[in-house]
């Protein structure tokens, strides 16, 4: 009996980093020569199949690797060639063969600080960086060196990707100095996060006319920053801390930059001026900008001006802060006492455009069915996206509830009904019905992840929404969930722009919370009682749920039109 000797594939020493090995190139050449995908992979890369990996996925990975090498070499022409449709492989076979040799022996490119991160790092790592506003090597370089565990502040990046990034910068040390010089220049005159400020003694709040006598203060804080930190530490909820810190930080920065005084020296006149500032932060280039990580030179405290309701909420938080400082005998007065926002207490009606109609949702869901075949998504990513859509639509779960849910939270009662126990706003416990659409989606998703679908065999701490790492037990964050859905919504918008412009516009504005709105609107329109939807959404008041009753307005308009026609 003859035994086939398996020789490890060799990487051409002259080839650039990331270039496919000899067996991968042989597989690709065989495919271009007319061999089927499965036959080509079976012949040259049989060990790559199995465990959820398909021949099509293996071949696609090889092609994407060549595209990445081409882009690193700044050969966009070759990258575009490599991305040709599968059906055109015979037409492009000769050109691709020549391109492979050009890329194999071409001069290794040198990275520039303006290069996008996707040019040098794997797709998944690049997406994680981009989700945090890190688009270029210049953005990234200040996050990596000389800071232990820097990558933990970037959801879904992971230690393995972090080591690759660190090795990349170690191999190109000149990048770090060039990028730091660029960022130092960019930040001149800009507003920076509170933790990055170096404040003169006169504006740090360590002394002033509105500070209470130190001997009566029950705080150990010496300045405003320490006092605010003590206030934030009272709140155990991370979400509450983030919200309160944001409002305190905005006020502190405004007080120092625009008024030249410390937080504890603000007057009522300052508070009134700040109320106007919240509605229209100015100058805009200093105070407003797109969402960016706090370490980015493009970070700004505001995305834009606040609505009346949001401004009123901000002032209520600041009023609570000053009341607490007075109670602790740190400050003598509350400058925000009595400062209100016109229409700030008015409850806004739900914008119906923030929910998808039945027809719109059907079209969106149909697009999701073809992600891995037509739109370049990996199979695991596409399956996860479909699970998120189905479960979000069928349950109305908030993003934080969905990513925090584990299999141990699923309960089956004797009647065969399934429920999911969740922690909602304010850490309040509740349970949400899992209708057949959600239960079937969960079963299919578990099966695709190689996990048992029988509850008795479940690992209790397995998250409902898994990450795409080899560790199937890992969860994803709310930020990552937002990025995944955002990517899909934007891609879907591009696909339907020509035929459905209104829906494309909605998709560009859509967020994870839109599925909650869509769930409630759909349930009420299809016969669910108002109290049922209220309980499933866990609203404190039925008046909140009633804003989803669009059919009532439609019915009223039709009946009045019937009573008062166009003429008598």
Protein Blocks (a to p, Z undefined) as FASTA:
>chain_A
ZZdddddddddfkbcehiacfklmmmmmmmmnopafklmmmmmmmmlggjhiafklmmmm
mmmmmmmmmmmnopaklmmmmmpcfklmmmmmmmmmmmmmmmmmmccddddfkbcfklmg
cfklmmmmmmnopabfklmmmmmgopahklmmmghkbjmlmmmmmmmmmmmmmlmmmmmm
mmmmmmgopacdfklpccdfklnopacjkbccfklpcbfbfbfklmmmmmmmmpmblklm
mmmmmmmmmmmmmmmmmnopafklccfklmmmmmmmmmmgcdfklmgccdddfkbmkbcf
bfbdcdfklmmmmmmmmmmmmmmmmmnomafbdfkgoiacehklpccdddfklpccfklm
mmmmmmmmmmmmmnopafklmmmmmmmmmmmmmnopafklmmmpcfklpccdfkopacdd
dddehhiacdddddfklmmmmmmmmmmnopafbfklpcfklcfbdcfbfblmbccdfklm
mmmmmmmmmmmmmmmmmmmmmlmmmmmmpcfklmmmmmmmmmmmnopafklmmmmnopab
fklmmmmmmmlmmmmmmmmmmmmcfbZZ
